[in-house]
Amino acid sequence: MLNTLMIVVISYFVYQVSQILHEMGHAIAYRVVYKSKKWRIETGRGKEIFKSKRIKICLSLADGVCYFDDDYEDWYYKKNLIVFLAGPFVNIILFICMIPFIYDINHSADVGSFYRNIVFITFYINLWKAFFSLLPKEYEGARAKQSDGLQCLNAIKGMKKTTKI
């Protein structure tokens, strides 16, 4: 029972951190590509557990979104492709970073269950986040109406349209 509770708590915190880092990937790419400081991140739903000028974190695990203000333009297809790939890219980096730790766990006899749980949960949550955020899908009732994958697909289609004569 205690082990199950530990896994749930670790999963909650790892998911929240992964979600925030995913959205920060979008925000950093937006700042670099558009040279704009006008962005904000919201993750989760329900009761707020943290709020600042740019970041709002809510208690329940749900969607996350990075809002871009003023300077964002739909028709900057290459810039948009970079911005929308940046979030899943962060999750892929986190996923890859866990591989040496998994190797360490599998080749060491004295690894504690807490460490083991954090590593494997981080590995799988980031794999899951990268995979599902890259699926081209529209969402109903979510703050972000389109997945990163659909936004990327639209940017690629837009680039093809502008190159045709």
C-alpha positions in Angstrom: 0.0 0.0 0.0 2.8 2.4 0.9 4.7 1.6 -2.3 1.5 2.3 -4.4 1.0 5.6 -2.6 4.7 6.5 -3.2 4.3 5.7 -6.9 1.2 7.9 -7.2 2.8 10.8 -5.4 6.0 10.5 -7.5 4.0 10.3 -10.7 2.0 13.4 -9.8 5.2 15.5 -9.2 7.1 14.1 -12.1 4.1 14.8 -14.4 3.8 18.4 -13.1 7.5 19.1 -13.6 7.5 17.4 -17.1 4.4 19.4 -18.1 6.0 22.7 -16.9 9.3 21.9 -18.7 7.3 21.0 -21.8 5.6 24.4 -21.8 8.9 26.1 -20.9 10.3 24.6 -24.1 7.6 26.3 -26.1 8.1 29.6 -24.2 11.9 29.6 -24.7 11.6 28.8 -28.4 9.0 31.5 -28.8 11.3 34.0 -27.0 14.3 33.1 -29.2 12.4 32.8 -32.5 10.0 35.8 -32.1 12.3 37.8 -29.8 9.3 38.5 -27.6 8.9 38.3 -23.8 5.1 38.2 -24.1 4.2 34.6 -23.1 2.6 32.8 -20.1 2.2 29.2 -19.1 -0.8 27.5 -17.4 -0.8 23.9 -16.3 -3.5 21.8 -14.7 -7.0 22.8 -13.7 -8.8 23.6 -10.5 -7.3 25.1 -7.4 -4.2 27.2 -8.0 -1.1 26.0 -6.2 1.3 28.5 -7.6 0.9 31.7 -9.6 3.4 34.3 -10.9 3.4 36.8 -13.7 4.2 34.2 -16.3 3.4 30.8 -14.7 0.2 29.4 -13.2 0.1 25.8 -11.8 -3.2 24.2 -10.7 -3.7 21.2 -8.5 -5.3 18.7 -10.8 -3.3 17.1 -13.6 -4.7 18.1 -17.0 -3.6 20.0 -20.0 -1.0 22.7 -20.2 -0.8 25.6 -22.5 1.8 28.3 -23.4 0.0 31.5 -24.4 1.8 33.7 -26.9 0.8 37.4 -27.1 0.9 40.1 -29.7 3.9 39.1 -31.8 2.7 35.6 -32.7 1.7 35.2 -36.3 0.1 32.1 -37.9 1.8 32.7 -41.2 5.4 32.5 -39.9 5.4 28.8 -40.6 9.1 28.0 -40.0 9.1 29.9 -36.7 5.9 28.2 -35.6 7.3 24.8 -36.5 10.3 25.5 -34.2 8.1 26.8 -31.4 5.6 23.8 -31.5 8.4 21.2 -31.7 10.2 22.6 -28.8 7.8 21.3 -26.1 8.0 17.6 -27.3 11.7 18.0 -27.8 12.1 18.8 -24.1 10.3 15.6 -23.2 12.4 13.6 -25.7 15.6 15.1 -24.1 14.3 14.2 -20.6 13.4 10.7 -21.8 16.9 10.2 -23.3 18.5 11.5 -20.1 16.9 8.7 -18.1 18.5 5.9 -20.2 21.9 6.0 -18.4 20.1 5.9 -15.0 18.1 2.9 -16.1 21.3 1.2 -17.2 22.7 2.1 -13.7 19.6 0.6 -12.0 19.8 -2.6 -14.0 23.5 -3.1 -13.3 23.5 -2.3 -9.6 22.2 -4.5 -6.8 21.8 -1.8 -4.1 19.4 0.6 -5.7 16.6 1.8 -3.5 13.0 1.6 -4.7 12.5 5.4 -4.4 15.3 6.1 -6.8 14.1 3.3 -9.1 10.5 4.6 -9.1 11.6 8.2 -9.9 13.8 7.1 -12.8 11.3 4.7 -14.4 8.3 7.1 -13.9 10.3 10.0 -15.4 11.3 7.8 -18.3 7.8 6.7 -19.1 6.0 9.9 -18.5 8.2 11.8 -20.8 8.0 9.1 -23.5 4.2 9.3 -23.1 4.2 13.2 -23.2 6.4 13.4 -26.3 4.4 10.7 -28.1 0.9 12.0 -27.4 1.8 15.7 -27.9 3.1 14.9 -31.3 -0.1 13.1 -32.4 -2.0 15.4 -34.7 -5.3 15.9 -32.8 -7.9 18.5 -32.0 -9.2 18.8 -28.4 -12.6 19.7 -27.3 -12.9 21.5 -24.0 -9.2 22.0 -23.6 -7.4 25.4 -23.5 -5.1 24.4 -26.3 -7.5 23.4 -29.1 -4.8 21.6 -31.2 -2.0 19.3 -30.2 1.6 20.3 -30.9 1.6 17.6 -33.6 -1.4 19.2 -35.4 0.2 22.7 -35.1 3.4 21.3 -36.6 1.5 19.6 -39.4 -0.4 22.9 -40.2 3.0 24.7 -40.2 4.4 22.2 -42.7 1.3 22.4 -44.9 1.6 26.2 -44.8 5.2 26.1 -45.8 4.3 23.8 -48.8 1.6 26.3 -49.9 3.9 29.3 -49.8 6.6 27.5 -51.9 4.1 26.6 -54.7 3.9 29.0 -57.6 
